[in-house]
């Protein structure tokens, strides 16, 4: 079961790196919440950041992922380096991202995606 959740998580990251909005929407629940350093938003606003090119990912490196299961809920902690263009300037941030998935009808759906900046 853990491998299935990690597979879904990795697919979401792949879609994010490509700014593939339909792909991300296929994994995330419509009510999914996203927490960034400067903003908390719902699915519509998050996807608009990609379509409007506010977020322009350049490279995402997944350093490590850990998953814990509690019944129909899974929490994935992803340690990653997230490269993107912000205001046309290249940046790379080291994050721990907390991803919360719930299982519905044998399918894992993302319901929470929270970035925490790592400074080490």
TABELPE-V964747 format. One record per backbone hydrogen bond with DSSP energy under -1.0 kcal/mol. CO is the residue of the C=O (numbers start at 0). NH is the residue of the N-H. E is the energy in kcal/mol with one decimal. If there is no record, write none. Layout:
CO:NH:E  CO:NH:E
//
This chain:
0:4:-2.0  1:5:-2.6  2:6:-2.1  3:7:-2.1  4:8:-2.6  5:9:-2.7  6:10:-1.9  7:11:-2.2  8:12:-2.3  9:13:-2.3  10:14:-2.5  11:15:-2.5  12:16:-2.8  13:17:-1.5  14:19:-2.9  15:18:-1.5  18:20:-1.3  19:23:-2.5  20:24:-2.9  21:25:-1.4  23:26:-1.1  23:27:-2.5  26:109:-1.8  28:31:-2.5  32:112:-2.1  33:40:-2.6  34:114:-3.1  38:35:-3.3  40:33:-3.0  41:45:-2.3  42:46:-2.7  43:47:-1.9  44:48:-1.4  46:50:-2.4  47:51:-2.8  48:53:-1.9  48:54:-2.4  49:52:-1.1  55:84:-2.4  58:82:-3.6  60:80:-2.3  63:78:-2.9  65:76:-2.6  67:74:-2.5  69:72:-1.8  71:102:-2.9  72:69:-3.2  73:100:-3.0  74:67:-2.1  75:98:-3.1  76:65:-1.9  77:96:-2.9  78:62:-2.4  78:63:-1.6  79:94:-2.7  80:60:-2.8  81:92:-1.9  82:57:-3.0  82:58:-1.3  83:90:-2.4  85:88:-1.7  88:85:-2.7  90:83:-2.4  92:81:-3.0  93:117:-3.2  94:79:-2.6  95:115:-1.8  96:77:-2.7  97:113:-2.5  98:75:-2.9  99:110:-3.3  99:111:-1.2  100:73:-2.8  101:108:-2.8  103:106:-1.2  106:103:-3.0  108:101:-2.3  109:28:-3.0  110:32:-1.5  111:99:-2.6  112:34:-2.6  113:97:-2.7  115:95:-2.5
//
